[in-house]
């Protein structure tokens, strides 16, 4: 059972890491193992992500409102079907399909096997290197804006987002890397990454709500507290991150991911941590 203090700390971790390309699910899993707490589990992670996703809804409320309006009108009026926001609505839906399908097919594996600390350490390193390569790719020099999105790119973004089902990959890191390889600017890749995550996170968190308070899953009170903290911290993290990447590279995040991954693997290899430390059995 996750106690109130534990939940508050994990909510802070979730809010700080959800929008940075460092993997919030990995941090919740690894932090709990390092301090000797039980793994909060996939249900707790998914529900607290509702808090950070609420921050996205509020921060991008004007963009989201315009997309929903244009997309809805495009269903009934032909002249709206060429509107950029209407197209963006379809691209978000299309990009959500891969993670929805794979998440359903591999739900049990995601909640058990994929939470092994050795795998998390490895994915932190591997996808950190991929982010570094993407950030330095020549395509970034001819940076595209979000208006350049098309169906093919939406599917590629969606495939990249589905990799975030593996703790350590990072939803934002995976989709931003895909965007950079496709030639989008850092800001455009991040903005679409945040918008693309909305349906997947809301659906996942909504389904996992049914598990809260039952069996090994955390109780309602601590989970709500963690979600509220994740919302407040997450909102501030969005504003900072978008401002930061407009003038800086992803190098600090890459270095951090690699160092954290190496540390995790070293702790497991030397026996300081068990691969399934803190995991529910």
N, C-alpha and C positions, 0 to 999 in steps of 0.2 A: 504494500500500500504506500503510495507516495504521500508523504506528510506535507503540511502546508508550507513549511520552509523550503523543502525540497522543490515543491511545485513552483514557488516564487522564483527560486534561482533558475530552474529550468525554463521558466517563462522568459526570464531575462536573456538567457542563452539563445532561445528560439528567436526572440525579437532582434537580437544583435546579428544573428547569422543567416536568417532566412533570405535576405535580399543580397547578401554578399556572395560571391562565387566560391564559398568555402564549405557548403553543405551543412544545413542546420540539423538534419536528421543524424548525420555523423557526429556532430558536436553533442547533441543530446545523449547519444549512445556512449560516446567516448568519455564525456565528462562524468556521467553516472558511474562508469566503470572505474575511473581514476579515483573518485572520492568514496568508492565502496557502496554506492547506492544501487538499488535494483534498476535494471533497464526499464525506462518509462514505457517502452513498447510502442508499436506502430500506431495504436489507437490514440494514445496520449499525444504523440507527435502530430498526427493528422488533425486532431481537434484543436490543438494550440495554433496550428497553421491557419485556422479560421480567424484567429485574432490578427495575425499578420496580414492575412488576405483582406480583412476588413479595412486595414490601413491602406491597402492598395485601392480599394473601392472608394475611399474618401479622398485620397491623394489625387487619383485620376478621375474623379467624379465627372468633370466636364467632358473629358475624352470618352468615358464610358457612356455618358448620357447621349452624346452625339452619335456614337456607334450604334447604340440600341435604337435610337430614333430612326436613323437612316436605314438600318437593317430591316426594321419592322415595316417602314414605308416601302422598301424595295419589294416586299412580298406582295404588295397590292398595286404599286405604281411603277410602270416600266421605266419612267424617267429617272427614278432613284437608283436603278440597278447599276448605273455607271458611277454613282457617288463613291468616293474613296472610303468613307466611313462604313458604307453598306458592304463594300468588298472586304473591309477589315473585319467586319462581323463574321462573314463567311470564313475568312482565313483563321480566325480564332476557333471557330467550331471545327474546321477541318484539322487544325493542328492539335486539337484535343483528343481526336479519335485514337491515335496510337497509344497514349498513356492510359486511356480508358479501357481499351481492349486488353493490353498487356497486364494492367493492374488487376483486372478481373481474373485473367487466366492464371497468373502466378501469385495470387494473394497469399497463400500459405507459405510459399518460399520467401516472399518479401518480408513476412512477419517473423521468420525463423532463421533459415540458413543465411540470408543476405545480411544479417546483423552480426556476423562473425567479425571480430576486431581485425583479423588478418586481412580480410577482404576490404574492410573499410580503409585500413592503412594503405593498401595497394591502390584503391581507386582514388584516394586523395592525391597520391603521387602521380599516377598515370594521367588523370584528367587535369591536374595542375600543369603538367607538361603540355598537354593538348591546348589548354588555354593560352599558354605562353606562345606556342607556335601560331595559334590563330591570331593573337594580338600583334604578332610581328609579320603576319602574312602580307604580301604585296597588295592583296585585294583591298586591304584597309585604306590604302592611299587613295583609292578611287571610291570613297565611302558613299554608299547609297543611303537615302532616307527611307523612312517607313512606308512612304508612298510607292516604293518600288516592289513591295510585296506582291507575290503571285501564288497560284495554287501549288506549284512545285516547291517554292521556298517554304510555304506554310507546312507542307508535309515533312520537309527536312527539319524545320524547327520542331515540329511535333515529335519526330523520331528522336531528336536530341533530348527533348523534354522527358520522354519515356525512360531514358537512361537514369533519370533521377529517382526511379523506383529503387535503385541500388544506393544505400547510404554511402556517402563519400563522393558521389558524382557531383551533386549540386544542381538543382533545377535551373537556377539562374546561370551558373557556370556552363552547363551543357548547352543551353539555348543561346547564350551570348556567344559561345565559341562557334556554334553553327552559323550564327549571324555574321560573325567576323569573317569566317571562311567564305561566306557568300558575298562578301564585299560591303556589308552594312557598317555604318559608323557605330562606335561604341554606344552612343546615346540611343540610336535607333534600335540596335540589337537589345539593349537593356529594356527600353520602353515596351517593345513587343513581347519580350520575355515576361514582363510583369503582367501584361494584359492576357497573354496566353495561359498563364497559370491560374487565372480566376476560375474558370469552369471546373478544371481538374481538382483544385484544392477545395472548392466549395462542395463538390460532389463527394470527394474522399472524406472530408471532415464530417459531412452530413451522415454518411453511412457509418462512420466510426462512432458517432454520437450514441448509437444504439448499444455499444459495448461498454460505455462508461458506467462504472459502479457495479459491474458484474464480473465475477471471477477475479483474475489477477489484474484486471484493468483498474486504473486509478478511480478514486471517488469523485463525485460531481464537484464538491466544494473546492478542493485543490486544483482541479482541472480548470474551473472557471477563473480562479485567481491567476493561474498561469496564462490563460488565454488573454485576459485583460492586460496583464503586464506585457505580453508579446505584442499586443496591439499598439500600446503607447510607445514602446521602444522601437517597434518595427516602423512606425510612421516617421520617426526621426531618422531612422537608418535609410529609408527611401530617399528622403530629401538630401541627406549627406552623400549617399552613393552616386546619385545622378549628377550632383554638382562636382563630385570628385572626378568621375570618369570623363567629364567634359574637357578636362585639362591634364589628366594623368593616365598612365598605362595601368595594366593589371598586374604588373610585376610584383608589388608587395604581397598580393593575394597568392600568386604563384609560389613565391618563396615560403610563405606561411604554410600553404598546403603541403609542400614537399617536406618541410621540417616536421610538421605534425605527423604526416604519414610515416616518416622514418622513425620518429619517436614511438609511435604506436607499435610498429613492427618490432622494434628493438625491445620494448617492454614485454611483448608477448614471447619473443624468441628467448629472452633471458629468464622467463618464468615469473616475472614480476606481476604480469596480468595473464589470466587465462583467456583463450580466444572467446569464450562465452561468458566472461566475467560479468556478473550481475544479471545475466539473461534469465528470463522466466523459463521454467522447465515444466 
